[in-house]
Amino acid sequence: MHHIRSMTLADLDEVVVIEQQSQYAPWSRTLFVDGFKPRYENWVCCDDDRVVGFAVVQYLLDEATLLNLAVALAHRRKGLGQAMLLHLTEHLPDAVTTVLLEVRASNQAARSLYEHFGFNEYATRKGYYPAPGGRWEDAILMQYARI
Ligand SMILES: CC(C)(COP(=O)(O)OP(=O)(O)OC[C@H]1O[C@@H](n2cnc3c(N)ncnc32)[C@H](O)[C@@H]1OP(=O)(O)O)[C@@H](O)C(=O)NCCC(=O)NCCS
């Protein structure tokens, strides 16, 4: 059975492994450490004591931005990504009305997850992400309106 709790610095070894198996251009450990400050929230999803997923969110006035989200390869398609989105939306500060994020155009798994959850696409940022072969890939901007 999984549970979601705040990330600690002691989780970073496991978090960085998941990040490296999840992203073409993974965040460094330093970037994760940067998220341990006011206006950020970092969560891990655990299966027993093992970290199997994480989410990083930043709050600014009435907006929350989901900066990073990943689930370990062996634990995907078990509802954990959706569970972390639910946790995020259930723990928004009162002032937040909208959750924003950016996702690679080719990332069908993540786009499906977000659409399934209730995010809408509202813009495209051309050539935003580095991609294999020296190419650049569009970012799809998505938003979720708090009810
Ligand atoms: C995107 C990601 C977080 C999804 O996590 P997950 O725990 O596997 O997702 P869930 O099991 O909660 O999926 C919920 C729904 O999302 C959609 N979905 C998730 N993965 C999908 C896939 N590979 N293909 C199609 N739809 C998918 C489905 O609608 C799914 O519901 P279903 O299983 O009942 O069909 C995971 O694939 C991942 O870590 N990817 C690499 C990192 C990444 O891309 N992060 C997002 C950056 S913006």
The ligand as a Gaussian input file, in Angstrom:
#p B3LYP/6-31G(d) Opt

LIG

0 1
 C        3.676000      10.277000     -16.379000
 C        3.811000       9.363000     -15.165000
 C        4.122000      10.207000     -13.926000
 C        2.470000       8.634000     -14.955000
 O        2.531000       7.941000     -13.705000
 P        1.707000       6.582000     -13.460000
 O        1.740000       6.311000     -12.004000
 O        2.200000       5.507000     -14.363000
 O        0.230000       7.018000     -13.934000
 P       -1.143000       6.417000     -13.393000
 O       -1.009000       4.945000     -13.195000
 O       -1.611000       7.219000     -12.228000
 O       -2.082000       6.682000     -14.670000
 C       -3.323000       7.365000     -14.565000
 C       -3.882000       7.546000     -15.973000
 O       -2.976000       8.308000     -16.774000
 C       -2.967000       7.795000     -18.143000
 N       -1.663000       7.171000     -18.424000
 C       -0.635000       6.981000     -17.556000
 N        0.411000       6.404000     -18.192000
 C        0.025000       6.219000     -19.467000
 C        0.666000       5.654000     -20.607000
 N        1.934000       5.157000     -20.546000
 N        0.007000       5.652000     -21.780000
 C       -1.252000       6.142000     -21.866000
 N       -1.929000       6.677000     -20.805000
 C       -1.286000       6.712000     -19.626000
 C       -4.063000       6.745000     -18.168000
 O       -5.271000       7.402000     -18.477000
 C       -4.055000       6.240000     -16.737000
 O       -5.256000       5.631000     -16.350000
 P       -5.433000       4.045000     -16.614000
 O       -4.197000       3.350000     -16.141000
 O       -6.671000       3.710000     -15.800000
 O       -5.618000       3.884000     -18.103000
 C        4.908000       8.280000     -15.403000
 O        4.688000       7.683000     -16.665000
 C        6.307000       8.836000     -15.367000
 O        6.929000       8.931000     -14.306000
 N        6.846000       9.226000     -16.542000
 C        8.218000       9.788000     -16.628000
 C        8.305000      11.149000     -15.991000
 C        7.358000      12.132000     -16.640000
 O        7.118000      12.112000     -17.833000
 N        6.818000      13.049000     -15.796000
 C        5.936000      14.091000     -16.247000
 C        6.736000      15.278000     -16.639000
 S        5.687000      16.632000     -17.136000

